[in-house]
Amino acid sequence: MPGLRLFNENDIPAVVALCNKHMEFDEITEVLLREKVLEDPAYDPELIMVYEENNEMVGFIAGTTREIRGEKLGYVKLMVVARPHRRKGIGTALYRALEEKLNRLGMEKVRVYDVPFNYFMPGIDPRYTPGLSFFEVQGFTRFADTSNLTVDLQNQDFTTTEDEERLKAEGIEIRRATYDDREELMKFIDENFTLWRHEVSNAYNSIPVAIHIALLNGKIKAFSAHNGNNFGTGWFGPMGTHPDLRGKGIGGILLKRCLQDMKDWGLPRSIIPWVGPIRFYSYYANAVVERVFWRYEKKLK
């Protein structure tokens, strides 16, 4: 029977095919889709839906929820409608079904794609212009912009030996994190960078551990991580330095250590997503803006 129904795990190959055929600026794999949907820290099967016509999947929407600093937020995490089936009400049916469920869950706002902890894109790439138009018709307003940078890994030297030796004279040690560091690192993050716990925890799943740390007199004061989101794609971040050690170039060293990891893995480039300080990444890694994203939100009842 045609129409809207809940997603199930057997739908993954069809959803991947739908996304790759009708999202012309992105590519997704089964592993990546599982990470984005089934491994979301707030996974709720009631918020993932597909739309079928004549036994063909023609639409998909994934939703999720977060509570950020006391605010209850719902998200459209991923959405696609096959081009020949657009402007037929399929996207509207998918979105409104999701919004109704988010309202019932008590969400105060709904946003598009920019899901903390686990996201595919940090907003809507404006080249998906029909998507912008769709969400504006649904009552969304644009409230911010952000960007992704890329770093050429193969034609740069990320050696940090001399800088690390300089810092040793100040009692600062920089090295790869180990499992023995995990408890202290997570406490440091909980005290200073709460929203990044999930991604740093994921970075512990890499071999070797995809986290580098700076210690002052044996205490963790800074970190950088990679491969904590969009696994295997060269995704950098998060990173953070305690105010006590800022201004010493530690962030640049930690960044380069992560970039060297990815270079050693054979990746041609790294993606630095959802960027605030563009100048920092341009200076230390010759990063360039590759994509921009517009962020949209809608207040719910």
N, C-alpha and C positions, 0 to 999 in steps of 0.2 A: 504493500500500500504506500503510495507516495506521501511525502510530507516530512514533518519534523519529528525526530526521535533522539533519544539519548545516545551518545557515543559509547562504543565499547572497544576493548583492546583489539578485537579482530578488524576494526576499521582502520588501523594505523597505516597499512600499505595504501589504501584508497585515499586517505587524507594526505599522505606524502605526495602521491601522484597529483592530487588536486592542487596542492600548494605550488609544486614545482612547475605545473603547467600554466597556472594563472596568477602567480606572483612573480612578475618578470624581473624584479630587482633583487630577488633573494632565492636561496636554495636551502632546502631542509632535508634531513635524512631521518630514517626511522629512529636511530639512536637519539638524535636531537629532539624529535617530536616527543619521544618518551620522556626525555628530561624536562621538556617544557610543560607537558601535560601530566603524566602519571607521577612524576617526581617533584611536582610543585609542593612546597611545604604546607600549603593549605588545600591540597587536592580535594575537590568535591565533585564526584561523578555527576551530580545533578546540574552542574554548571557547564558541562561539555556536551554539545549537541551537533547533529548533522542534519542535512536536508537532502532528501532523495526524490528523484523523478524518474519513472520508467526504469527502476532498479539501478539507477546511476546516482552516485553521490555528486551533488552540484553545489553544496554549501557546507560550511563548517564554522563553528564558533567555540572558542575556549574561554571560559571565565574563571576568575579566582577572587579571593578576598585577602585583605591585609588589615591589621590595626596598627597604624603608624602614629606614634606620639598621641595616643588617645583618640585618633580619628579613624572611623570605620570606612574603609575604601573598597569599592568593588572595581574590577578591571575586566575589560576586554583584552585578553592576553594574545589571542591570535584569531583572525577572521579572514575567510576567503569565500567568494562566490564565483563559480565558473563564468567566464565572460559571456557566453551565449545565453546565460540565464539571469543576467543582471537586469535591473529595472523591471522585475516581475514580482517584487514584493518578498523575495526569498531572504535577502539580507535583513529587511525590516522584521520579518517573522522571527529570524534567529535572534536578532538583537533584542527585540521586545520581550521575547521569552526569557532571555537572560536578565534583562532589567527587572522584570517582574520578580524573579527569584532573588535578585540582589536586594530589592526593596523588602521582600519578606524576611531576609536575613538581617535587616536593620542597617544596611549600608547608607552612609550619608552622601557619598558622591560615587560616581563611576568615572574611571579614566581609561585611556586607550593605550595599551602596550607597555607603558612605563612602569612595570611591576617590580618593586624592590625585591631583592634576593634571587629572583629567577625570571629572566626575561629574554625574549628573542630580539626585540628592538626597543629602544628607549622612547619611542613615540612613532608618529606616522611620517614616513618619508614622503615629502610633498609631491614627489613624482607619481605617487599613487593618488593622483588628483581626484578620481571618482570616489576614493575612500574618504578624502577630506570632505567632499561635498556630502557624502552619505551621513557622516557623523554630525556635520553642521545641521543637516535637515532633522536629525534626531534630537537636536537641542544642545549639542556640545558647543563649547567655546574654547578657543585657543588661549592658553594662559602662559606658555613658556616655550622656548626653543632649546635644543641641545644638539650635540654633534658627536659623531664618531671620527676618530683619527686613525690613520694607518701608519705603520713603521715598516720600512724596508729592512728586513732582517739579514739578507744575504750579502749586502754590500756595505756593511758597517762593522766597526770594531767596538765591542761593548766591554772591553777590558777595564777593570776597576781596581787593579792591584795597588797602584801608587796611591790612589785616594784612600783606600782602606788602610794602608800603612800609615798614612798621615793621621787618620783618626785614632789609630791604636795608641798614639802618644797622648791622647786625651782620655784614655780609658774606654774607648768605644770599640766594640767588636761587632763585625758584620759577618754573618754566616747563614747557611741554609737552616731552616727550622727542622727539628726532629720531633718524633712522637713524644719524647720526654718533655718538650717545650709546650705541648698542647694545652695543658691546664693553665699555665701562666699566660700564654698567648690569648686564650679565650677570655681570661679574666681582664687582661689589658683591653681587649676589644669591647667587652661588655661595659667597661668603665669609660671608654673614650669614643668608640665607633660602633654603637650597638647594631645599626642596620646591616653591618657587613659580616655578622657572625656566620650566616648560612653559607656565603660564598667562600669564606676562609676555611670553614669546615670541609667544604667540597674539595678545596685545593689539597687537603691532606690525602685525598684518594689517589693522587698522581704518584708515579714512581719515576724519579725521586720526588719527595714532597715538593710541591710547587709554591713554596713560601720561603721568603728570605726575611731575616730579622736583624735589627740593630740592638745591641745591649750596652747599657752604660753601667759599669761596675757590676756586671752580671745580671742586670734587670732589663727586661724587654722594654724598649722605648719607641720602636718603630717596626713596621712590617710592610712587605709588599707581597702580592699573591697573583697567580694566574691560573687559568684552566679551572676556575671556580664557577663558571657560567658558560653556557654554549660550548660544551666539552669538545676539545680537539680542534677548535677553530682558530686558535691563537688569541683568545680573549684575555686581555690584561686587566688586572685589578681584582679587588680593591687594594689600596695602599693608604697608610697613615703614619704620621710622626707626632709624637707627644710634643707639646709646645716647648718643653725644656731643651729639645735637640733641634729645633727648626733653625734654618739659616746656616747649617754646616755642610750642605750638599748631600746629606744622607739619603734623601728621597731619590736623588738622581742615581746614586749607587744602587739602591734597592731596585729601582726601575730597570737599570741595565742588567742586573743579575737575572731578572725574570726574562728579559728579552734574549739574553744569551741562552737560557734554558730552551726557549722556543726555537732559536736558531739551531741549537744542537739536536732538536727533534726533527729538523729538516723542513720546518715551516718557512714559506717564503716571506710572510709578513705577519705582523701582529696588529690586532684591532684594539684600540683604546677607546672604550665606549663611554657614552653619557658624560662627556668631558666638561669640566668647569675651567680649570686653568690651562688653556690651550698653550700659552707661552711656555709653561714649564716643560711640556712634552716636546714642543718644537725645539727648545734649547738643548735638552739632554738627549733626544733621540731623533731629531729631524722629522718628527711626526708631522703629517699634513692632514688637513680636514678632507675627508673623503665623502661623508654623507651628513646631511642635516636632518633633523627630525622636529616636527611640530607636536607639542603636547596639548591634549584636549581633555576637558573634564565637563561633567554635567552634575548638577545638584539633584539629588533624589528626594522624594517626598518623605 
